[in-house]
Amino acid sequence: GVKESHQMTIFRIIAAILHLGNLEIQGQQDGEACSVSNEDKHLSNFCSLLGVEHNQMQHWLCHRK
């Protein structure tokens, strides 16, 4: 009973969440910081599926403020 256009939106969101779960986040030596590789294909897929900027998402995944 869900319209096809809504189904595609739901599938895009679910696919983005699954890619986010596969993202590799590297911890730094002190344990208080982390980073995400610029070349991580899962981050690129996540950003393209949701239409968000790669650099901004990469930054805010690793910073609380």
C-alpha positions in Angstrom: 0.0 0.0 0.0 3.0 2.3 -0.2 3.5 4.4 -3.3 6.5 3.5 -5.5 8.1 6.9 -5.0 7.9 6.5 -1.2 9.3 3.0 -1.5 12.3 4.3 -3.3 12.9 6.9 -0.6 12.6 4.3 2.1 15.0 2.0 0.2 17.5 4.9 -0.2 17.4 5.6 3.6 17.8 2.0 4.5 20.7 1.5 2.1 22.4 4.7 3.5 22.0 3.3 7.1 23.5 0.0 6.0 26.5 1.7 4.4 27.0 3.8 7.6 27.2 0.6 9.5 30.1 -0.6 7.3 32.0 2.6 7.8 35.6 2.2 9.2 36.3 4.7 11.9 39.9 4.7 13.0 40.7 5.6 16.7 43.6 7.9 17.5 46.3 7.0 20.0 44.8 8.9 23.0 41.4 7.3 22.5 39.7 10.6 22.5 39.7 11.3 18.8 38.9 9.4 15.6 39.0 9.8 11.8 37.4 8.4 8.7 39.4 7.8 5.5 38.7 10.2 2.6 38.5 7.2 0.3 36.0 5.2 2.3 33.5 3.9 -0.3 30.8 3.4 2.3 30.9 7.1 3.3 30.8 8.1 -0.3 27.7 5.9 -0.9 26.1 7.2 2.2 26.5 10.8 1.2 25.3 10.3 -2.4 22.2 8.4 -1.2 21.2 11.1 1.2 22.5 14.1 -0.7 24.8 15.4 2.0 28.4 16.8 1.6 31.1 14.3 2.0 33.5 16.6 3.9 30.9 17.8 6.3 29.7 14.2 7.1 33.3 13.0 7.5 33.9 15.9 10.0 30.7 15.6 12.1 31.0 11.8 12.4 34.2 12.4 14.4 33.4 15.6 16.3 30.7 16.1 18.9 30.5 19.9 18.7 
